[in-house]
Amino acid sequence: MATDMKHSLGLRIRTFRLARKMTQEQVAEAINRTPEAVSNIERGQSLPSLDTLERLALSLEVPLAEFFEKDGGATRQRIELEARLRVLARTMSDEDLEVSVGQAEVLFQVRSRGTVDRA
């Protein structure tokens, strides 16, 4: 179970880093760690201290709680996509976010019906 948590945590950190277009070296500098330490965290090889997690959250501009979202056995792809979506949502204006949510709702409705209404 601890290994799963380390891998899930590392995957989220990596996804948030990539969404911010940051290198491991940039993150390492921001959190006062080595690039190797960041790599080990992202690969699930080591579990960072609370201090390091706080620094990571600050440097990646995400709430600390985002690192620990329950994934309910979600796939790697789903974890990455949800993390990318969270980063995008935080950078959007309220108006753009409202449009995006509306688009997602329409997509969901269309997909759940299985057909597209054609006029």
Protein Blocks (a to p, Z undefined) as FASTA:
>chain_A
ZZmmmmmmmmmmmmmmmmnopafklmmmmnopafklmmmmmnopaccdfklmmmmmmmno
pafklmmgcekhpafklmmmmmmmmmmmmmpcfklmmmmmmmmmmmmmmmmnopacdZZ
